[in-house]
Amino acid sequence: MKREVRMEDISDGKLYGPEDMVRAGCGGCEGCSACCRGMGSSVILDPLDLYRLNSLGKVGMDELFSRYLELQVEDGVILPHLKMGGEEEACGFLDGNGRCLVHPFRPGLCRLFPLGRFYENGSFRYFLQVNECRKSSRSKVKVKRFIDTPELEKNEKYISDWHYFLLEVQEFINSGAGNGKAKEINVQLLKLFFLTPYGEDRDFYGQFYERLSEGRRLIQE
């Protein structure tokens, strides 16, 4: 979704590709879990995040939505977010030592931090958020190694397609044609992309693009 900020206020002024080196290495975040606390509703999940947590991480859908996630409206679109709870407003996936219980299956925004994505021309590049991570002595690391995502090229296409589809949904909901159908469309899209489990025996991306075609049909009717 869109953020109305100036890049010079939040970044080092550079844009990065997967093969570039960026000063984002935090040494495994040993002794620090600040970015897993007090994040409000900023950690928005996409369909791949649900697939990883449910199908790969074996966290049941009922448990995910009753304990770890909450639904909130983002630019008119209802999307799942990581829930922050307790006095420290901590992510529910943190253990008593401040370590992530689902680290191999953590959401994409968690993998990305403190990097962000700058979208333009139907795609995106990465940027370094300079005011977010508390670690002051970060090391240089290749972007694709830092993100630690299999099939990165395929993943980046998926991320772009999902982002621009959400913009289409937002435009439809806020238009005269879609305004009266906002709740209905949101419920249908939630069920289509998030609440209906993805098959473990099939490639996620193939399943996603089948659902994307159906999602586009829903907002074109």
N, CA and C of each residue as an Amber inpcrd file, in Angstrom:
protein
   663
   0.8450000  -1.1800000   0.0000000   0.0000000   0.0000000   0.0000000
   0.8940000   1.2490000   0.0000000   0.3010000   2.3930000  -0.2670000
   1.0870000   3.6150000  -0.4310000   1.4650000   4.2290000   0.9060000
   2.6790000   4.7990000   0.9630000   3.1130000   5.5720000   2.1190000
   3.4690000   6.9680000   1.6350000   2.8650000   7.9750000   2.2600000
   3.1220000   9.3500000   1.8580000   4.3010000   9.9000000   2.6540000
   5.5220000   9.5580000   2.2420000   6.7330000  10.0260000   2.9110000
   7.7460000  10.4590000   1.8590000   8.7170000  11.2340000   2.2910000
   9.8040000  11.6280000   1.4020000  10.9740000  10.6800000   1.6140000
  11.4990000  10.1290000   0.5190000  12.5750000   9.1580000   0.6250000
  13.7950000   9.7270000   1.3370000  14.0620000  11.0080000   1.1520000
  15.2360000  11.6010000   1.7910000  15.0990000  11.6620000   3.3040000
  13.8620000  11.5300000   3.8050000  13.6460000  11.5690000   5.2530000
  13.8080000  10.2040000   5.9080000  13.6890000   9.1410000   5.1370000
  13.6830000   7.8070000   5.7490000  14.7760000   6.8780000   5.2410000
  15.5140000   7.2750000   4.1960000  16.4940000   6.3670000   3.5970000
  17.8640000   7.0160000   3.4890000  18.8290000   6.2270000   3.0080000
  20.1700000   6.7520000   2.7760000  20.3040000   7.3630000   1.3900000
  19.1850000   7.4950000   0.6890000  19.1820000   8.1280000  -0.6230000
  19.5290000   7.2090000  -1.7690000  19.6580000   5.9020000  -1.4910000
  20.0330000   4.9550000  -2.5360000  18.9220000   3.9270000  -2.7300000
  18.8720000   3.3750000  -3.9450000  17.9920000   2.2650000  -4.2440000
  18.8420000   1.0560000  -4.5980000  18.4320000  -0.1090000  -4.1460000
  19.2580000  -1.3080000  -4.2690000  18.5370000  -2.4140000  -5.0330000
  19.3300000  -3.2330000  -5.7240000  18.8370000  -4.4420000  -6.3530000
  19.3130000  -5.6500000  -5.5720000  18.8760000  -6.8580000  -5.9230000
  19.2200000  -8.0690000  -5.1700000  20.7200000  -8.3430000  -5.0730000
  21.5030000  -7.9160000  -6.0800000  22.9300000  -8.1990000  -6.0850000
  23.7650000  -7.1180000  -5.4020000  23.1330000  -6.0360000  -4.9760000
  23.8710000  -4.9310000  -4.3530000  24.1770000  -5.2250000  -2.8920000
  25.2320000  -4.5770000  -2.3990000  25.5890000  -4.6620000  -0.9950000
  24.9240000  -3.5120000  -0.2470000  24.3950000  -3.8210000   0.9480000
  23.7070000  -2.8080000   1.7450000  24.0900000  -2.9950000   3.2140000
  24.1880000  -1.9040000   3.9480000  24.5890000  -1.9850000   5.3520000
  23.3620000  -2.3050000   6.2160000  22.9740000  -3.5820000   6.1870000
  21.7760000  -4.0210000   6.9040000  22.0360000  -5.2030000   7.8260000
  23.2380000  -5.7790000   7.7950000  23.5380000  -6.9480000   8.6090000
  23.5500000  -6.6320000  10.0940000  22.7550000  -7.3930000  10.8620000
  22.6070000  -7.1250000  12.2940000  23.1490000  -8.2610000  13.1600000
  23.9420000  -9.1480000  12.5680000  24.5140000 -10.2360000  13.3540000
  23.4740000 -11.1630000  13.9510000  22.3860000 -11.4040000  13.2020000
  21.3450000 -12.2800000  13.7110000  20.4870000 -11.6510000  14.7870000
  20.6230000 -10.3350000  14.9650000  19.8120000  -9.5900000  15.9590000
  20.0130000 -10.1240000  17.3780000  21.1910000 -10.6800000  17.6680000
  21.4570000 -11.2120000  19.0040000  21.2490000 -10.1440000  20.0640000
  20.4390000 -10.4810000  21.0800000  20.2200000  -9.5750000  22.1930000
  19.2600000  -8.4440000  21.9120000  18.6030000  -8.4680000  20.7560000
  17.6880000  -7.3760000  20.4020000  16.4570000  -7.9330000  19.7040000
  15.2950000  -7.4640000  20.1340000  14.0470000  -7.8160000  19.4660000
  13.1600000  -6.5880000  19.3740000  13.8080000  -5.4160000  19.3030000
  13.0640000  -4.1520000  19.2950000  12.0990000  -4.0540000  18.1260000
  12.4930000  -4.5810000  16.9700000  11.6290000  -4.4610000  15.7870000
  10.4520000  -5.4220000  15.8370000  10.3970000  -6.2690000  16.8830000
   9.2730000  -7.1840000  17.0650000   8.3220000  -6.6920000  18.1520000
   8.5360000  -5.4520000  18.5890000   7.7180000  -4.8780000  19.6570000
   7.2790000  -3.4650000  19.2620000   6.0970000  -3.1030000  19.6970000
   5.6230000  -1.7420000  19.5030000   5.4800000  -1.3210000  18.0660000
   5.1920000  -2.2680000  17.1750000   5.0850000  -1.9490000  15.7450000
   3.6600000  -1.5930000  15.3350000   2.7420000  -1.5890000  16.2880000
   1.3690000  -1.2280000  15.9560000   0.7870000  -2.1670000  14.9080000
   0.2040000  -1.5970000  13.8710000  -0.3940000  -2.4010000  12.7960000
   0.4250000  -2.3220000  11.5170000   1.7310000  -2.0600000  11.6640000
   2.5590000  -1.8020000  10.4830000   3.0130000  -3.0620000   9.7570000
   2.9490000  -4.2280000  10.4160000   3.4210000  -5.4620000   9.7730000
   2.2290000  -6.1390000   9.0870000   2.0240000  -5.7770000   7.8370000
   0.9030000  -6.2960000   7.0460000   1.3430000  -7.5850000   6.3510000
   0.4960000  -8.5840000   6.3750000   0.8340000  -9.8660000   5.7690000
   0.2480000  -9.9840000   4.3700000   0.9390000 -10.7310000   3.5250000
   0.4430000 -11.0370000   2.1890000   0.1220000 -12.5360000   2.1200000
  -0.4550000 -13.0130000   1.0270000  -0.8400000 -14.4290000   0.9590000
   0.3080000 -15.4110000   1.1830000   1.5180000 -15.0910000   0.7060000
   2.6500000 -15.9870000   0.9230000   2.9720000 -16.1150000   2.4080000
   2.8070000 -15.0330000   3.1570000   3.0520000 -15.0890000   4.5980000
   2.1200000 -16.0970000   5.2680000   0.8410000 -16.0720000   4.8790000
  -0.1180000 -17.0320000   5.4430000   0.2440000 -18.4560000   5.0520000
   0.6640000 -18.6310000   3.8070000   1.0670000 -19.9610000   3.3390000
   2.2550000 -20.4730000   4.1490000   3.2490000 -19.6280000   4.3480000
   4.4360000 -20.0500000   5.1070000   4.0650000 -20.4370000   6.5340000
   3.2970000 -19.5970000   7.2040000   2.9570000 -19.8530000   8.5980000
   2.0400000 -21.0660000   8.7480000   1.0720000 -21.2080000   7.8470000
   0.0980000 -22.2820000   7.9520000   0.6100000 -23.6020000   7.3870000
   1.0110000 -23.5940000   6.1200000   1.3940000 -24.8380000   5.4540000
   2.7980000 -25.3090000   5.8220000   3.7420000 -24.3750000   5.9650000
   5.1250000 -24.7500000   6.2690000   5.4000000 -24.7160000   7.7690000
   4.8890000 -23.6920000   8.4530000   5.1150000 -23.5740000   9.8850000
   4.1530000 -24.3780000  10.7360000   3.1000000 -24.9390000  10.1020000
   2.1220000 -25.7970000  10.7750000   1.3720000 -25.0830000  11.8980000
   1.1360000 -23.7830000  11.7120000   0.2810000 -23.0510000  12.6490000
  -1.1190000 -23.0340000  12.0470000  -2.0880000 -23.5880000  12.7490000
  -3.4410000 -23.7050000  12.2220000  -4.0630000 -22.3510000  11.9430000
  -4.9750000 -22.3210000  10.9620000  -5.6150000 -21.0670000  10.5910000
  -6.4000000 -20.4800000  11.7600000  -7.1190000 -21.3100000  12.4990000
  -7.8810000 -20.8070000  13.6410000  -6.9500000 -20.1880000  14.6760000
  -5.8380000 -20.8420000  14.9380000  -4.8790000 -20.3200000  15.9140000
  -4.2310000 -19.0320000  15.4120000  -3.9240000 -18.9730000  14.1240000
  -3.3180000 -17.7630000  13.5630000  -4.2020000 -16.5490000  13.8110000
  -5.4870000 -16.6910000  13.4800000  -6.3680000 -15.5240000  13.5490000
  -6.9180000 -15.2620000  14.9520000  -6.8420000 -16.2260000  15.8310000
  -7.3110000 -15.9840000  17.1910000  -6.1860000 -15.5110000  18.1100000
  -4.9530000 -15.8520000  17.7700000  -3.8440000 -15.5700000  18.6890000
  -2.7880000 -14.6220000  18.1360000  -2.4540000 -14.7510000  16.8630000
  -1.2830000 -14.0520000  16.3420000  -1.5880000 -12.9110000  15.3750000
  -2.7500000 -12.9520000  14.7390000  -3.0630000 -11.9700000  13.7030000
  -4.3370000 -11.2170000  14.0410000  -4.5160000 -10.0700000  13.4110000
  -5.7640000  -9.3310000  13.5060000  -6.0360000  -8.6800000  12.1600000
  -7.2980000  -8.4620000  11.8720000  -7.6980000  -7.8390000  10.6220000
  -7.8970000  -6.3450000  10.8300000  -7.3300000  -5.5570000   9.9350000
  -7.4930000  -4.1130000   9.9930000  -7.6670000  -3.5670000   8.5860000
  -8.2600000  -2.3890000   8.5120000  -8.4830000  -1.7450000   7.2210000
  -7.2570000  -0.9300000   6.8380000  -6.7420000  -1.1760000   5.6520000
  -5.5800000  -0.4620000   5.1180000  -5.9840000   0.1480000   3.7840000
  -6.1760000   1.4740000   3.7710000  -6.5910000   2.1650000   2.5450000
  -7.8670000   1.5640000   1.9500000  -8.7950000   1.2190000   2.8200000
 -10.0750000   0.6880000   2.3720000 -10.1080000  -0.8090000   2.1820000
  -8.9560000  -1.4780000   2.2820000  -8.8650000  -2.9180000   2.0690000
  -8.5840000  -3.6040000   3.4050000  -9.3400000  -4.6430000   3.7250000
  -9.1250000  -5.3790000   4.9710000  -8.0150000  -6.4030000   4.7630000
  -6.9620000  -6.3020000   5.5950000  -5.8130000  -7.1840000   5.4670000
  -5.3650000  -7.6700000   6.8460000  -4.7590000  -8.8640000   6.9250000
  -4.2380000  -9.3480000   8.2050000  -2.9240000  -8.6580000   8.5740000
  -2.7710000  -8.3640000   9.8540000  -1.5630000  -7.7650000  10.4070000
  -1.0570000  -8.6490000  11.5460000   0.2260000  -8.5690000  11.8490000
   0.7210000  -9.2120000  13.0620000   0.1660000  -8.4730000  14.2670000
  -0.3510000  -9.2130000  15.2440000  -0.9240000  -8.6150000  16.4460000
   0.1830000  -8.3600000  17.4710000   0.1870000  -7.1700000  18.0310000
   1.1070000  -6.8210000  19.1060000   0.3250000  -6.8690000  20.4180000
   0.8500000  -7.5690000  21.4430000   0.0950000  -7.7240000  22.6830000
   0.9430000  -7.5540000  23.9300000   0.2630000  -7.4580000  25.0630000
   0.9450000  -7.3200000  26.3440000   1.4440000  -5.9150000  26.5930000
   2.0640000  -5.7220000  27.7550000   2.5680000  -4.4090000  28.1340000
   3.6210000  -3.8890000  27.1600000   4.4040000  -4.7960000  26.5950000
   5.4670000  -4.3950000  25.6660000   4.9900000  -4.3630000  24.2240000
   3.7160000  -4.6450000  24.0080000   3.1680000  -4.7140000  22.6530000
   4.0770000  -5.5680000  21.7680000   4.2820000  -6.8050000  22.1910000
   5.2030000  -7.7130000  21.5080000   4.4600000  -8.6310000  20.5500000
   5.1460000  -9.0170000  19.4970000   4.6220000 -10.0100000  18.5690000
   4.4180000 -11.3240000  19.3170000   3.3090000 -11.9940000  19.0480000
   2.9990000 -13.2400000  19.7360000   3.9400000 -14.3810000  19.4110000
   4.7220000 -14.2460000  18.3600000   5.6550000 -15.3040000  17.9850000
   6.9960000 -15.1960000  18.7080000   7.1760000 -14.2190000  19.5990000
   8.4090000 -14.1060000  20.3730000   8.3720000 -15.0680000  21.5600000
   9.5080000 -15.7260000  21.8280000   9.5820000 -16.5640000  23.0260000
  10.0620000 -15.7230000  24.2130000  10.2750000 -16.3530000  25.3520000
  10.6650000 -15.6370000  26.5530000  12.0060000 -14.9610000  26.4620000
  12.8350000 -15.3900000  25.5110000  14.1600000 -14.7840000  25.3240000
  14.1820000 -13.7620000  24.1970000  13.0000000 -13.4290000  23.6840000
  12.9340000 -12.4430000  22.6190000  13.3680000 -12.9730000  21.2660000
  13.2700000 -14.2840000  21.0750000  13.6330000 -14.8920000  19.8000000
  12.3650000 -15.3480000  19.0730000  12.4230000 -15.3420000  17.7480000
  11.2530000 -15.6550000  16.9290000  11.0310000 -17.1650000  16.8550000
   9.8210000 -17.5850000  17.2060000   9.4870000 -19.0100000  17.1930000
   9.2450000 -19.5510000  15.7930000   9.0140000 -18.6590000  14.8400000
   8.7190000 -19.0930000  13.4610000   9.7230000 -18.4840000  12.4850000
  10.9520000 -18.3060000  12.9240000  11.9320000 -17.5730000  12.1170000
  12.0820000 -18.1160000  10.6980000  12.1410000 -19.4300000  10.4710000
  12.2680000 -19.9220000   9.0890000  11.0540000 -19.5840000   8.2220000
   9.9160000 -19.3090000   8.8600000   8.6670000 -19.0630000   8.1300000
   8.1360000 -17.6510000   8.3760000   8.9960000 -16.7710000   8.8610000
   8.5810000 -15.4070000   9.2300000   8.0560000 -14.6450000   8.0130000
   7.1710000 -13.6670000   8.2510000   6.5940000 -12.8870000   7.1440000
   7.6390000 -12.1150000   6.3470000   7.2520000 -11.7510000   5.1310000
   8.1640000 -11.0540000   4.2260000   8.6690000  -9.7300000   4.7640000
   7.8020000  -8.9550000   5.4420000   8.2510000  -7.6710000   5.9790000
   9.2650000  -7.8650000   7.0920000   9.1670000  -8.9720000   7.8290000
  10.1560000  -9.2730000   8.8620000  11.4960000  -9.6290000   8.2180000
  11.4570000 -10.3750000   7.1270000  12.6810000 -10.7170000   6.4040000
  13.3480000  -9.4600000   5.8530000  12.5350000  -8.5160000   5.4680000
  13.0170000  -7.3180000   4.7860000  13.6710000  -6.3120000   5.7260000
  13.1340000  -6.1620000   6.9290000  13.5540000  -5.1220000   7.8630000
  15.0590000  -5.1830000   8.1570000  15.7750000  -4.0220000   8.1220000
  15.3120000  -2.6410000   7.9920000  15.2660000  -2.1210000   6.5480000
  15.1770000  -3.0130000   5.5850000  14.9820000  -2.5690000   4.2070000
  13.4970000  -2.2950000   3.9660000  13.2140000  -1.5160000   2.9480000
  11.8490000  -1.2720000   2.5050000  11.7990000  -1.4410000   1.0040000
  10.6260000  -1.2940000   0.4240000  10.4650000  -1.4110000  -1.0240000
   9.9600000  -0.1000000  -1.5960000  10.5760000   0.3320000  -2.6780000
  10.1560000   1.5360000  -3.3910000   9.5700000   1.0970000  -4.7180000
   8.2530000   1.2880000  -4.8780000   7.5520000   0.8080000  -6.0690000
   7.4930000   1.8830000  -7.1420000   7.7830000   1.4780000  -8.3770000
   7.6420000   2.3580000  -9.5250000   7.6440000   1.5230000 -10.7870000
   6.9000000   2.0000000 -11.8030000   6.8840000   1.3710000 -13.1290000
   6.5450000  -0.1200000 -13.0820000   5.6230000  -0.4830000 -12.2300000
   5.1740000  -1.8630000 -12.1840000   6.0880000  -2.8220000 -11.4560000
   7.1270000  -2.3230000 -10.8240000   8.0590000  -3.1750000 -10.1040000
   8.5190000  -2.4420000  -8.8440000   9.6400000  -2.8470000  -8.2760000
  10.1520000  -2.1480000  -7.1070000  11.6540000  -2.3820000  -6.9620000
  12.2660000  -1.5090000  -6.1820000  13.6370000  -1.6880000  -5.7200000
  13.6530000  -1.5190000  -4.2080000  14.7670000  -1.8960000  -3.6060000
  14.8760000  -1.8470000  -2.1620000  15.5520000  -0.5500000  -1.7100000
  15.2120000  -0.1160000  -0.4900000  15.9290000   1.0000000   0.1160000
  16.1810000   0.6860000   1.5840000  17.1620000   1.3480000   2.1640000
  17.5320000   1.1420000   3.5640000  16.8430000   2.1850000   4.4310000
  16.0330000   1.7180000   5.3830000  15.3900000   2.6250000   6.3240000
  16.4100000   2.9820000   7.4090000  16.7950000   4.2330000   7.4650000
  17.9100000   4.6300000   8.3310000  17.4870000   4.9420000   9.7580000
  16.2080000   5.1030000  10.0260000  15.7730000   5.5030000  11.3670000
  15.0500000   4.3960000  12.1230000  15.0430000   3.1790000  11.5930000
  14.2250000   2.1260000  12.1700000  14.9780000   1.1560000  13.0790000
  16.0760000   0.6060000  12.5980000  16.8130000  -0.4040000  13.3680000
  17.6870000   0.2580000  14.4310000  17.6700000  -0.2930000  15.6490000
  18.4440000   0.2780000  16.7540000  19.9220000  -0.0820000  16.7060000
  20.2660000  -1.1130000  15.9430000  21.6680000  -1.5060000  15.8350000
  22.4610000  -0.3960000  15.1460000  23.5350000   0.0380000  15.7740000
  24.3090000   1.1590000  15.2310000  25.4970000   0.7150000  14.3930000
  25.8990000  -0.5320000  14.5240000  27.0790000  -1.0100000  13.7970000
  26.7070000  -2.1720000  12.8920000  25.9170000  -1.8660000  11.8660000
  25.4860000  -2.9050000  10.9420000  26.5520000  -3.1630000   9.8870000
  26.6600000  -4.4030000   9.4520000  27.6450000  -4.7860000   8.4480000
  27.0140000  -4.7960000   7.0620000  27.8660000  -4.7860000   6.0350000
  27.3760000  -4.8490000   4.6650000  27.0770000  -6.2970000   4.2910000
  25.9760000  -6.4860000   3.5810000  25.5550000  -7.8080000   3.1590000
  24.8320000  -7.6750000   1.8250000  24.9130000  -8.7040000   0.9950000
  24.2050000  -8.6690000  -0.2840000  22.7020000  -8.7410000  -0.0140000
  21.9580000  -7.9360000  -0.7310000  20.5220000  -7.8250000  -0.4870000
  19.8340000  -9.1890000  -0.5450000  20.0910000  -9.9770000  -1.5740000
  19.3820000 -11.2540000  -1.7160000  19.7390000 -12.2320000  -0.6030000
  20.9600000 -12.1420000  -0.0830000  21.3370000 -13.0050000   1.0390000
  20.6320000 -12.5500000   2.3120000  20.5240000 -11.2460000   2.4890000
  19.8850000 -10.7080000   3.6840000  18.4050000 -11.0810000   3.7320000
  17.7110000 -10.9740000   2.5910000  16.2820000 -11.2560000   2.5480000
  15.9970000 -12.7420000   2.7590000  16.9200000 -13.5940000   2.3250000
  16.8220000 -15.0300000   2.5940000  15.4830000 -15.6060000   2.1280000
  15.1890000 -15.4100000   0.8490000  13.9310000 -15.8930000   0.2730000
  14.2210000 -16.7780000  -0.9370000  13.7720000 -18.0340000  -0.9270000
  13.9890000 -18.9160000  -2.0840000  13.3130000 -18.3630000  -3.3370000
  13.8760000 -18.6970000  -4.4900000  13.3070000 -18.2890000  -5.7840000
  13.0180000 -16.7840000  -5.7870000  14.0510000 -16.0000000  -5.4810000
  13.8490000 -14.5670000  -5.2630000  13.2550000 -13.8620000  -6.4800000
  13.6860000 -14.2040000  -7.6720000  13.1530000 -13.5510000  -8.8630000
  11.6460000 -13.7830000  -8.9820000  11.2230000 -15.0180000  -8.7580000
   9.7960000 -15.3410000  -8.7930000   9.0630000 -14.6270000  -7.6560000
   9.7130000 -14.5590000  -6.5040000   9.1090000 -13.8800000  -5.3580000
   8.9250000 -12.3900000  -5.6130000   9.9110000 -11.7520000  -6.2350000
   9.8150000 -10.3170000  -6.4940000   8.6810000 -10.0090000  -7.4730000
   8.4950000 -10.8690000  -8.4540000   7.3700000 -10.6700000  -9.3800000
   6.0450000 -10.7970000  -8.6330000   5.9550000 -11.7980000  -7.7780000
   4.7500000 -11.9880000  -6.9780000   4.4800000 -10.7720000  -6.0950000
   5.5190000 -10.2610000  -5.4120000   5.3660000  -9.1060000  -4.5340000
   4.8350000  -7.9070000  -5.3220000   5.3920000  -7.6640000  -6.5010000
   4.9410000  -6.5560000  -7.3440000   3.4920000  -6.7550000  -7.7720000
   3.1600000  -7.9480000  -8.2300000   1.8130000  -8.2080000  -8.7190000
   0.7870000  -8.0600000  -7.5980000   1.1250000  -8.5120000  -6.4010000
   0.2220000  -8.3790000  -5.2590000   0.0360000  -6.9060000  -4.8860000
   1.1230000  -6.1550000  -4.8650000   1.0700000  -4.7260000  -4.5220000
   0.1620000  -3.9670000  -5.4830000   0.3710000  -4.1630000  -6.7650000
  -0.4040000  -3.4050000  -7.7440000  -1.8500000  -3.9000000  -7.8240000
  -2.0730000  -5.1780000  -7.4980000  -3.4510000  -5.6600000  -7.4200000
  -4.1820000  -4.9710000  -6.2650000  -3.5240000  -4.8140000  -5.1090000
  -4.1470000  -4.1320000  -3.9820000  -4.4940000  -2.6910000  -4.3360000
  -3.6680000  -2.0510000  -5.1460000  -3.9940000  -0.6940000  -5.5910000
  -5.2430000  -0.7000000  -6.4750000  -5.3790000  -1.7340000  -7.3080000
  -6.5860000  -1.8730000  -8.1320000  -7.8120000  -2.0540000  -7.2420000
  -7.6740000  -2.8840000  -6.2100000  -8.7900000  -3.1200000  -5.2950000
  -9.1590000  -1.8270000  -4.5770000  -8.1430000  -1.1170000  -4.1080000
  -8.3850000   0.1480000  -3.4230000  -9.1280000   1.1280000  -4.3250000
  -8.6910000   1.2250000  -5.5710000  -9.3280000   2.1380000  -6.5130000
 -10.7780000   1.7240000  -6.7610000 -11.0040000   0.4130000  -6.8980000
 -12.3670000  -0.0820000  -7.1320000 -13.2770000   0.2230000  -5.9440000
 -12.7980000  -0.0660000  -4.7250000 -13.6100000   0.1420000  -3.5240000
 -13.9550000   1.6120000  -3.3430000 -13.0080000   2.4950000  -3.6630000
 -13.2210000   3.9230000  -3.4700000 -13.9310000   4.5940000  -4.6390000
 -14.1970000   3.8200000  -5.6880000 -14.8860000   4.3820000  -6.8490000
 -16.3910000   4.3500000  -6.6380000 -17.1030000   5.0520000  -7.4820000
 -18.5590000   5.0450000  -7.3950000 -19.1300000   3.6540000  -7.5970000
 -18.4920000   2.8670000  -8.4680000 -18.9950000   1.5320000  -8.7720000
 -18.7920000   0.5670000  -7.6120000 -17.6880000   0.7220000  -6.9150000
 -17.3640000  -0.2420000  -5.8710000 -17.7310000   0.1760000  -4.4720000
 -18.1010000   1.4300000  -4.2760000 -18.3400000   1.9340000  -2.9270000
 -19.3980000   1.1340000  -2.1740000 -20.4800000   0.7750000  -2.8490000
 -21.5350000   0.0280000  -2.1870000 -21.2170000  -1.4390000  -1.9860000
 -20.1380000  -1.9220000  -2.6150000 -19.7770000  -3.3350000  -2.5250000
 -18.5170000  -3.5530000  -1.7110000 -18.0580000  -2.5330000  -0.9840000
 -16.7730000  -2.6100000  -0.2840000 -16.7090000  -3.7910000   0.6790000
 -17.7220000  -3.9300000   1.5300000 -17.7110000  -5.0120000   2.5120000
 -17.7460000  -6.3680000   1.8310000 -18.6260000  -6.5110000   0.8300000
 -18.7580000  -7.7830000   0.1140000 -17.4510000  -8.1770000  -0.5720000
 -16.8350000  -7.2140000  -1.2490000 -15.5710000  -7.4870000  -1.9500000
 -14.4830000  -7.8520000  -0.9600000 -14.3920000  -7.1180000   0.1490000
 -13.3700000  -7.4100000   1.1540000 -13.5220000  -8.8210000   1.7100000
 -14.7550000  -9.2250000   2.0030000 -14.9900000 -10.5670000   2.5280000
 -14.5930000 -11.6260000   1.5030000 -14.9560000 -11.3970000   0.2460000
 -14.6200000 -12.3550000  -0.8060000 -13.1070000 -12.4680000  -1.0070000
 -12.4080000 -11.3280000  -0.9770000 -10.9610000 -11.3480000  -1.1830000
 -10.2300000 -11.9590000   0.0060000 -10.7170000 -11.6980000   1.2170000
 -10.1210000 -12.3240000   2.4000000 -10.2210000 -13.8400000   2.3140000
 -11.4030000 -14.3230000   1.9610000 -11.5960000 -15.7670000   1.8430000
 -10.7400000 -16.3390000   0.7230000 -10.6750000 -15.6460000  -0.4030000
  -9.9460000 -16.1330000  -1.5660000  -8.4480000 -16.2280000  -1.3170000
  -7.8550000 -15.1630000  -0.7550000  -6.3930000 -15.0960000  -0.6590000
  -5.8280000 -15.5300000   0.6870000  -6.6320000 -15.4540000   1.7610000
  -6.0700000 -15.6820000   3.0920000  -6.7240000 -16.8120000   3.8780000
  -8.0350000 -16.9150000   3.8360000  -8.7180000 -17.8510000   4.7160000
  -8.8330000 -19.2530000   4.1420000  -8.7080000 -19.3860000   2.8420000
  -8.7300000 -20.7020000   2.2040000  -7.2960000 -21.2150000   2.0970000
  -6.9510000 -22.2910000   2.8110000  -5.5640000 -22.7710000   2.8270000
  -5.0600000 -23.1240000   1.4230000  -3.7680000 -22.9340000   1.2250000
  -3.1090000 -23.3090000  -0.0240000  -2.6320000 -24.7520000   0.0920000
  -2.7260000 -25.4840000  -1.0070000  -2.3030000 -26.8750000  -1.0000000
  -0.8050000 -27.0230000  -0.8080000  -0.4130000 -27.9220000   0.0700000
   1.0020000 -28.1510000   0.3440000   1.6920000 -28.9320000  -0.7720000
   0.9060000 -29.6160000  -1.5960000   1.4750000 -30.4550000  -2.6380000
   1.6210000 -29.7350000  -3.9720000   1.3330000 -28.4190000  -3.9890000
   1.4440000 -27.6410000  -5.2150000   2.2790000 -26.3960000  -4.9630000
   2.9030000 -25.8980000  -6.0210000   3.6830000 -24.6750000  -5.9290000
   2.7890000 -23.5120000  -5.5000000   3.2350000 -22.7460000  -4.5030000
   2.4280000 -21.6380000  -4.0090000   2.1230000 -20.6340000  -5.1060000
   3.1360000 -20.2490000  -5.8790000   2.9560000 -19.1790000  -6.8570000
   1.9160000 -19.5430000  -7.9100000   1.9080000 -20.7940000  -8.3350000
   0.8980000 -21.2240000  -9.2940000  -0.5000000 -21.0730000  -8.7240000
  -0.6650000 -21.4600000  -7.4550000  -1.9660000 -21.3220000  -6.7990000
  -2.3510000 -19.8510000  -6.6430000  -1.3660000 -19.0330000  -6.3030000
  -1.6510000 -17.6110000  -6.1180000  -2.1630000 -16.9870000  -7.4170000
  -1.5100000 -17.2830000  -8.5280000  -1.9160000 -16.6420000  -9.7840000
  -3.2850000 -17.1240000 -10.2550000  -3.6610000 -18.3350000  -9.9050000
  -5.0270000 -18.7740000 -10.1800000  -6.0150000 -17.9190000  -9.3910000
  -5.6860000 -17.6600000  -8.1440000  -6.5620000 -16.8490000  -7.2840000
  -6.5330000 -15.3790000  -7.7030000  -5.3910000 -14.9290000  -8.1910000
  -5.3040000 -13.5470000  -8.6510000  -6.2410000 -13.3120000  -9.8360000
  -6.3030000 -14.2580000 -10.7260000  -7.2340000 -14.1390000 -11.8630000
  -8.6660000 -14.0360000 -11.3630000  -9.0120000 -14.8460000 -10.3660000
 -10.3540000 -14.7980000  -9.7880000 -10.5870000 -13.4680000  -9.0700000
  -9.5550000 -12.9700000  -8.3610000  -9.6860000 -11.6940000  -7.6760000
  -9.9160000 -10.5420000  -8.6370000  -9.2330000 -10.5460000  -9.7540000
  -9.4310000  -9.4940000 -10.7540000 -10.8360000  -9.5800000 -11.3530000
 -11.3220000 -10.7930000 -11.5080000 -12.6850000 -10.9510000 -12.0410000
 -13.7070000 -10.3410000 -11.0680000 -13.4700000 -10.5080000  -9.7690000
 -14.4160000  -9.9900000  -8.7750000 -14.5340000  -8.4800000  -8.8230000
 -13.4190000  -7.7930000  -9.0880000 -13.4930000  -6.3190000  -9.0860000
 -13.7880000  -5.7540000 -10.4690000 -13.9870000  -6.6200000 -11.4190000
 -14.3400000  -6.1450000 -12.7590000 -15.8050000  -6.4040000 -13.0800000
 -16.4850000  -7.0990000 -12.1850000 -17.8980000  -7.4190000 -12.4550000
 -18.7760000  -6.1800000 -12.3130000
